[in-house]
Amino acid sequence: MSTKQWGVGLIVVGLIIAGISLLADTVGVGAQPGIIGWKQLLGAGVGLVMLISGVVLQARERPAKKAG
């Protein structure tokens, strides 16, 4: 897999994890409806880190190969 493919994968998975974490109460799997708990914040944080890592990988340019 190329670096850009890893970047896209991390972006997608990060968005999914953050989205599910923040919408847990709406879906009905949250512990206390209407309150964002520490588990939801942790999940959102992990998703955000993955998303940012994916953006960095996506934006990174590969060094040019020297002709030998």
Summary of the structure (lengths in Angstrom):
residues: 68
radius of gyration: 16.7
end to end distance: 25.2
largest distance: 63.3
contacts: 180
relative contact order: 0.24
helix: 68%
strand: 0%
